[in-house]
Amino acid sequence: MGRLTGDERRRLILETLRSAGHTPATRLAEDLGVAPETVRRDLTTLEGHGLVRRTHGGAYPVEGAAFETNLAARSTAWVAEKQRIAAATVEHLGPTESLFLDEGYTQQLIAEELVRSGRALTVVTASLPAAAALAASPTIEVVILGGRLRPGTLAPVDQWTTSMLEQFVIDLAILGANGITRDKGLTVPNGAVAAVKSTAMRVSRRRVFVGAHHKFGITSFCRFAQVTDFEALITDTGLPSSEAHRYAALGPQVLRA
């Protein structure tokens, strides 16, 4: 590889992260033929533009208007944390008879936990994988929303989806997001997805956010809710307790599974 300009190098770094997910800085440096310190400076620049989030020893891409991971990629990242979140979410349900289950891999794990729990529920969902998992339960009635299917997430969107959802009054909505911050609230990269989530917020009496620690401090493109709209935020212990206290000060209970 010939000598690259800084912009070219950062473009290649971003392409690699968006293709491979979390990548160590040493591997990026090796692929580019530059010093690890150069890559770390590039990652700092990209993080400053809101395109990546640095971790100890590497980075992962931030989802925004021009980029969104698919379900397959989400099923390989922070899996143990998401499993703990799913179990904690089912424990948090309380006297719930109906719930909305959002799209996403964590929600798919929650569906599997619901089946194992043996609870009698009516579940309205915008997730084909979650619906398929829930169908294995003899005690759960599944209502799947219609609409235009997004192939990357296997979730329906658009007017058909929101119009159907508006007909329900639901006890509890279990919602995810691509990013959550104290000032910008909960955001996703896609406006059609935000519309479905906003509708679920309106028709539900209670609302819970579920998401791994890496979602915190991230802002995506379309806001659908504020932190104060939720009774609980369920995440994992990767979120520092000091940061959990800052979110709890806004109103919701913060559970770190």
N, C-alpha and C positions, 0 to 999 in steps of 0.2 A: 504493500500500500504506500503510495507516494505521500509526501508531506501534505497534511491537511491544514486548512485554516481553522481557527477556533469555531466558527459557525458550522463548518462542515463536520468537524469532530463532534460537536454537540448534537447535530442532526442525526449522526450515526448512533450516538449513545442513546438518544431518545427512541430511534427506530428499534434498537436492540431491546430496550426495556419494554417497549410496547409489544414486541414479539415474544420475548422470553419471560416477562415478568421480573420478579426480583432477581437482580444480578450483582455479584460481588464486584467491587471497584477494581480488584486485581485482575479479574477476568476481562473486564472492559479495557483496561490498560494493555493487557497482553494482546487482545484482538486488534487494538488500534496501533500498537507499537509505540506507546508513549509511557511516560512515568506515571505511577499511581497517583502522585501528587497532582499531575495535570488533570487526570480524570476527576479527582476529588474537587478541584476548582471548577471544572465543568459542571459537575453535579450540583455544586453550590449555586452556580448561575442558573441552571435549569430549575432548581428548587425555588429560587427567587422569582422566576416567571410562573410559578404554580404548575409546572409540568411534571415534576417528579417529587417524591418524598425520600429524603436520605434516611438510611438506617445505619446501624453499626456495621461498617464494612461494605456497604453497597447502597442500592436504591431500588425503588419500584416506581412505575408510572402512575400519575394521577389522572383519573378519568375526567374528561371535560367535553365541551361541545364537539370536538373533533376526534375523540377517542373514547371507547368504552370496551371493557373486557367482556368476553362471552361467558356462558355458564360453565363451559369446560375448564376455562382458566380459573374461575372462582372455586371450582371443586378441588383444586390442588394447592391452594394457598391458605395457611392458618386453619387447617382442617380440625386439629385437636381443639383449638379455641372455639371454633364454630360449633363443635359437638357439645362443648360445655355450655355455651350460650343457649343452644337448643334445649338442653335438659333444664336449665334454669328458667327458661321461658315457660315451659309446660308447668313447672312448679308454681309459677307466678299467676297462672290463669285465674284462680279464685272461682267464685260461683258463676262461671261463664257458660252460656248455652249456645251462643252463636259467635263466630269470629271470622274476621277477614284475614286471610293469609296472603301476604304479598309475594311477588316474584323474588327469585334469588336462591343461591345454594343454601344459605343458612335457613331459609324458610322451608326448603326441601327436607333438611335435617329435622326441623321442628315438626313437619308432617309425619316423619318416621317416628319421632318421639310420641306424638299424639296417638298413633296406632298402637304403640307398645303400652301406653297408659291405660287403654281400654275405656276411656271416657266417652260418654254419649254427647255428641256435639253436632251442630250444623256448621260446616265450614264453607265459606265463600272464598274462592281463590282466583288469582290472576296468574297462576303458574301451572302449566301442564305437568311438569315433573311432580309437583306437590300433590296435584289431583290424583295422579297415578299411584303415588304412595298411599294416600288416604283411602283410595278405593279398596285396599286390602282389609280395612276395618269393617266389621259388621255393625259397629255402634256409631259410626260417623256418616252423616249424610253430606255428600259433596255437591256443591253448586259451583260449576266452573263458568267464568265469564266468557262471553264471545267477543269477537272483534278481529282486527288485523293482527296476525301473529308476527311477533318480532323473532326472527330465526336465531339470533344470538342468545336470547334469554328464554325462548319458548314461552312468552307471555303475550296476551292480547292487549291491544291499546285502541285508542280512537273512540269516536262517538258511540259506537255500539257497546263498547265496554263500560263507559261512564254512564250511559243511559240505563243499562241493566243494573249497575251498581246502585244508582240513585233510588231504585225501588225498594231497597232493604233498610231496615233499622237493625244495626248490628251491635252486640254487646261490647266486643273488643276487637280492635284492629292491631295486627302485628305487622309493623312496617320496617323496611330497610331503607337505606339511602347510600349514595356513593360518597357523600361527605356530610359531616356535621360539625358546626362551629357554634360558639356561644352567641356570636353577633349576627352571622348570616343564616343560622338555622340549618335545616336539612335540605340538601340539594342533590340533583341527579343531572346527567348530561342531556336528557331528552325531554322535550316539552310534552310529548304525548304520554310518556311515563309519569311525569309530574302531575298531569291532569288526572290520571287514574288514582294516584296516591292522594291527591287533594280531595277527590270525591270520597275515597275511603275514610279520610279524616272526618269529613262532614257527616257521614251517615253512621258513625260509630260513637258509642257513648264513652268508651275508654280507648286509650291509644298507648301503645308500647313500641319503642324503637329497639330493634335488635341489630347489632353490628359489631364486628371485631374492632380491636383498639386502633387499627391503622386507619379507620374511617374518621377518627376524631382529629380536628384541626385541618381538615380538608374541605375545600369549597369547589363544587362543580358548577354547572351552568344554570339550572332551573331550580328555584326554591319552591318547595311545596308545604313547608311547615316551619314553625319556630320551636325551639327547645321547650318553651313553656307550654306547648300544646300537649305534652306527654306526661303520663303519670309515672313512667319508669323508662330508663335507658338501661338496656341489658347488654353488657359487653364482657370482656375478659380482663384478667389481671395484668395484661400488657399495658392497659391505661393506668398511668401513675395515680396513686390515691389522692395526691394533691390536685391533679386535674379533675378527678372524679368529684372532689368536693366543690370545685368551681362550677361544674355543671349542676350539681345538686343544689347549690345556692340559688339557682334560677327556678327551682320548684320540683322537678322530677326526682324520684328516687333513682339512684345509680347503683346497679348491681354488677359486681365484677366477679364473674364465674371462673 
